[in-house]
Amino acid sequence: MPQEVLAQAASEMLDWPDTTGRRCGMGVMEMSHRGKEFMSICAHAESTLRSLLAIPEHFKILFMQGGGLAENAIVPMNLSALRAQPGHRGQTDFVLTGSWSQKSFLEAQRYSETHLAASAQACGFTDIPDPACWQIRPGASYVHICSNETIHGVEFHALPDLKSLGSDAALVVDFSSQVASRPMDWGHVGLAFGGAQKNLGPAGLTVVVVREDLLGHALAICPSAFNYQTVAANGSMYNTPPTYAIYMAGLVFDWLQRQGGIAAMEAKNIAKSQALYQAIDTSGLYVNRVHTDCRSRMNVPFFLRDEALNEAFLTGASAAGLLQLKGHKSVGGMRASLYNAMSLTGVQSLVAYMQDFEQRHA
Ligand SMILES: *Cc1c(COP(=O)(O)O)cnc(C)c1O
């Protein structure tokens, strides 16, 4: 979370001011979600997100709950039947590029006939299989990708164009850890979803962006509160939405606009990630094994060639105020997450620490 946003939320917590600065006598957590104050907060968050991400009018923006993992079930419950033969389960195709797409693939098996169109598992998730070689089934309702694999540090730098691959399937994108870090090509997308907690706001809010023509195909077993058509028809207020998280995300969207929008964020994220990758690649101690053309700008995993130094590295880092650098337990090593709120100065401090640590342990 940007410091500025946290400070603003703190100043508004007890008594929220509207856009004219008039205090309304209550905080956001005390408002009815159907009152005019919260309705204006929600509408503002939605329209700011639409303009920031240049989301076309024929996409609905839904504010939901359950996070990215719940969407792994909600997506097949809503979209798997899109192109299904009567009496058959729908076909859903997956591209495996790391832990998150793998989780999505496994969960979808409960609701649909899944298939691996491509997998990078054999190379240890250090590369993205070339879309030209993906084996998409002709009857697939959708193809699922994770545009940034948060744990393995693998990112799609361009979204695949399924049409040009000869497929009529919709592209589903888990953009949990990529959203708002760079522009997005909506022309290639059917649906994108993400938990807010990486780049958009606090945990508790899930953002779904879905093309209107994909609505209305939910399975009979789909809970009403998770039926995209129902959620869309009720302006994300079918049930009580996560009001405070939506308010906070709205403040982050305003902050993003003040920073110069998504293009400015992308430039900053390129500078941050390049600084760190360059430090890793020019060192004798650190290594990142992800193929250079699909390295993530948001999550940079790296290893110490001498793993016995891991503990000393983390202890020294934490003493220098550099926190949360331990890699995910499934991968080991280190991981630096460079989400939008991380400054270039923050990354430079990390690089300086890494170089100093290497010198001391050469
Ligand atoms: C963090 C993350 C998730 C998990 O989302 P939850 O909100 O914890 O359910 C899913 N996908 C990706 C790519 C993530 O980075």
The ligand as an ORCA input file, in Angstrom:
! r2SCAN-3c Opt
* xyz 0 1
  C      -1.765    -14.288     -4.703
  C      -2.261    -14.963     -5.916
  C      -3.437    -15.728     -5.910
  C      -4.147    -16.075     -4.618
  O      -5.167    -15.311     -4.370
  P      -5.972    -15.412     -2.978
  O      -6.518    -14.050     -2.921
  O      -4.995    -15.735     -1.877
  O      -6.982    -16.466     -3.158
  C      -3.885    -16.267     -7.097
  N      -3.193    -16.100     -8.238
  C      -2.038    -15.391     -8.271
  C      -1.304    -15.237     -9.545
  C      -1.548    -14.804     -7.102
  O      -0.401    -14.109     -7.120
*
